[in-house]
Amino acid sequence: MAWDFETDPEFQEKLDWVDEFVREEVEPLDYAFREPGAPFDRRNPVYKKITDPLKEEVRKRGLWACHLGPELGGQGFGQVNLALMNEILGRSNWAPNVFGTAAPDTGNAEILAHYGTEAQKKRYLQPLLDGEMVSCFSMTEPHAGADPKEFICSGHKEGNEWVINGDKYFSSHAEFADFIIAMVVTDPDVPVYQGTSMILIPRETPGIEIIRRAGLPGEPLGEGHHPHLRYNNVRVPEENLLGGPGQGFAVAQTRLGGGRIHHAMRTIATTRRALQMMCERALSRHTQGEILAKKQMVQEKIAQTFIEIEQFRLLVLYAAWWCDKGDRDKARTYIAAVKVQMAEVLHDVVRRALHLHGALGCSNEMPLSGMWAMSPVMAIADGPTEVHIVTVAKQVLKQYQPYEGLWPNEFLPDKVAAAKAKFAEFIEHNVSNN
Ligand SMILES: Cc1cc2nc3c(=O)[nH]c(=O)nc-3n(C[C@H](O)[C@H](O)[C@H](O)COP(=O)(O)OP(=O)(O)OC[C@H]3O[C@@H](n4cnc5c(N)ncnc54)[C@H](O)[C@@H]3O)c2cc1C
């Protein structure tokens, strides 16, 4: 049946298991280990000891790293099902680690699966999928993020090696990654979309310098997980080019679609938590002789929040559905719309929840101020909102035609006259009788 909002019962069983497992086994890690970078530090021996048995459990269920398509060795659940699964995983900062779906590893795994040589897959992809390696994606530059035309970090061929020089910024997790996938300009004489390439750089390669470690709020200054890197004559073998020369952007596209949908569904989990806290507070707190939930201004906030979350969830699932249908154009439009809306919904929902909690909401005893701080991050990471708005607008505009003359075609006097003539008899006999 088309337009069905129910989950396939077989997959629902998996979701039920994930739901309970995350609640019982994974969410407690969020309370015990609250340091923001902890879930990303997958090789830390203490965290590994705790998470390895949990990962094993996930593997046994066939739910480990299931974001890859079936042609790449994944289970082929499809984007709608993966979206539903990520909606549960989003409740915990640790869940992506325990389920093998942590960024940027998921996207990097997709690149390697599509474009890596057999040797690279064995050396990097398999350990990455097994959770034994950590990776980094290095594209943004200190002076240029949203506009790749400004990129200057370069790679040129010398004999059978690529030599890389230049700076990259916010290369997340580079400080403990095992390898980096970097986008570099390999032909400055052609437009950037044909002149950049993707190169695999083992982290131990000489010449990779960490200039400074930027971080997000909550991370100690100078010890963040989003370093500014400098590549000083970094040399890698020619076969480390992923995809053809000049195909950097085509390769980058491989990593973005599904990842954005999963991220949005994890954000829905965050907003649901905020709504839950908001309702519990409204039902518990007394002001002027009644609970907050009785006050209409509070009711309005709760209703508005519910509506926004549900609208957004449908948009995300619709985007996932277009992906499963294989309509790339539609998927692109809806994924860009999701990317824009994600930061807005998170911002508005969490602000209301925080506000309703008063001082407690602002405190570090509640997670709300931390959640709120993520909304500007979501509007920037993976491309600023404006860039995705432009994508949506361009895709929408493609569906329409300009006027032939100065006026909208369907309102031209002869068109209106022709339409009236078509219904002349009806108008004469019916309308004039009224
Ligand atoms: C937490 C986090 C993790 C990240 N991880 C990675 C990573 O692993 N690897 C990586 O390569 N990068 C990473 N980034 C960087 C991210 O991709 C860039 O920050 C993003 O692409 C924007 O680039 P920018 O910061 O240079 O901002 P800019 O490009 O300078 O944009 C700043 C602002 O300018 C305005 N603007 C820009 N373009 C337009 C436009 N066309 N129209 C109108 N206004 C515009 C917008 O207001 C925009 O927000 C990460 C960022 C964050 C916050």
The ligand as a Gaussian input file, in Angstrom:
#p B3LYP/6-31G(d) Opt

LIG

0 1
 C       31.296000      21.109000      14.817000
 C       31.851000      21.288000      13.447000
 C       32.519000      20.227000      12.856000
 C       33.056000      20.370000      11.587000
 N       33.772000      19.332000      11.049000
 C       34.359000      19.470000       9.850000
 C       35.165000      18.418000       9.309000
 O       35.293000      17.340000       9.914000
 N       35.799000      18.626000       8.149000
 C       35.690000      19.797000       7.448000
 O       36.273000      19.915000       6.382000
 N       34.943000      20.829000       7.944000
 C       34.293000      20.697000       9.129000
 N       33.555000      21.739000       9.640000
 C       33.546000      23.007000       8.945000
 C       32.242000      23.311000       8.223000
 O       32.040000      22.448000       7.134000
 C       32.298000      24.775000       7.820000
 O       32.304000      25.521000       9.018000
 C       31.169000      25.223000       6.929000
 O       31.293000      24.667000       5.636000
 C       31.114000      26.745000       6.808000
 O       32.346000      27.275000       6.459000
 P       32.978000      28.488000       7.321000
 O       33.010000      28.101000       8.734000
 O       34.252000      28.850000       6.672000
 O       31.942000      29.648000       7.191000
 P       31.818000      30.703000       5.994000
 O       31.923000      30.019000       4.690000
 O       32.753000      31.830000       6.247000
 O       30.350000      31.203000       6.202000
 C       30.039000      32.009000       7.338000
 C       28.687000      32.671000       7.143000
 O       28.698000      33.500000       5.988000
 C       27.407000      33.504000       5.404000
 N       27.446000      32.931000       4.052000
 C       28.346000      32.064000       3.550000
 N       28.028000      31.741000       2.273000
 C       26.897000      32.409000       1.966000
 C       26.059000      32.525000       0.817000
 N       26.329000      31.831000      -0.302000
 N       24.972000      33.333000       0.879000
 C       24.692000      34.024000       1.988000
 N       25.433000      33.968000       3.113000
 C       26.518000      33.181000       3.108000
 C       26.526000      32.633000       6.270000
 O       25.885000      33.412000       7.246000
 C       27.536000      31.696000       6.916000
 O       27.061000      31.118000       8.096000
 C       32.951000      21.610000      10.894000
 C       32.265000      22.673000      11.487000
 C       31.715000      22.519000      12.749000
 C       31.027000      23.688000      13.375000

